[in-house]
């Protein structure tokens, strides 16, 4: 059995990567997009962390 088989896949977040998102703007880590949230558009559009969480709340409310 491969020892790395249970490790989560972490994409490349380099400048040219299609997985790059503006995680630093909202006080998160790059991997959070794939581990804890799905919020690329909200992070891209947000002016700061408060705006980011407000946008996530709006999305949540729309889904509910």
Residue, then its C-alpha position, 0 to 999 in steps of 0.5 A: x500500500x502506498x504511504x501517500x495514498x491517504x494524503x489529501x491532494x493539494x494543487x499547485x498555487x503558483x502564479x500561473x496555476x488555474x487553482x490560484x485564488x486570492x486567499x491572502x486577501x481574506x486571511x485564509x490559507x491557499x488550501x482552505x479552498x479545497x479543505x474547508x470552503x469553496x469560495x473562489x469568486x467571493x474571495x476574488x470580489x471581496x475588498x477585505x475579510x469582512x466583505x468576504x464573509x458577508x458574501x459567503x453569508x449571502x450565498x448561504x442564504x440564497x441556497x437556503 
